[in-house]
Amino acid sequence: MPNDQTLINGGEEIEVTLLTGEKQKIKVLLLKIAQFEDYLRVVDNEPRAAELLCAQPEGWGDELAFDSIMDVIEKGHDLNFTNVFRWADRRAKLNETMLPLARKGQNMARALQNSAPMPPL
């Protein structure tokens, strides 16, 4: 869960190690709501998730040492999971509410289509 300083900074800085042994300071981001869908798409692909969480180019996640990729993923989870979960839960509830309305609208459209008078040929 992010603290006030994390909110101000937009994330937390950690040190990571590349496979080459080089060390880098990198910020693990507090994701914006517009990024939540992308995060859910890559959450089970650690290298891609690390790239999203750290705003790094494609391929960067493959260059991280195992411990570092796990550190990024765990920090990203700590910073973002609560918000992403709340967002996903809200979206699921919205879909549950809207689905019956969409079905009802489709059924009405079919009924109107079937009962509409046909123009003369």
Buried (B, 14 or more C-beta within 10 A) or exposed (E): EBEEEBEEBBBBEBEBBEEEEEEBEBBBBBBEEEBBEEBBEBBEEBBBBBBBBBBBEEEBBEBBBEEBBEBBBEBBBBBBEEBBEEBBEEEEEEEEEEEEEEEEEEEEEEEEEEEEEEEEE
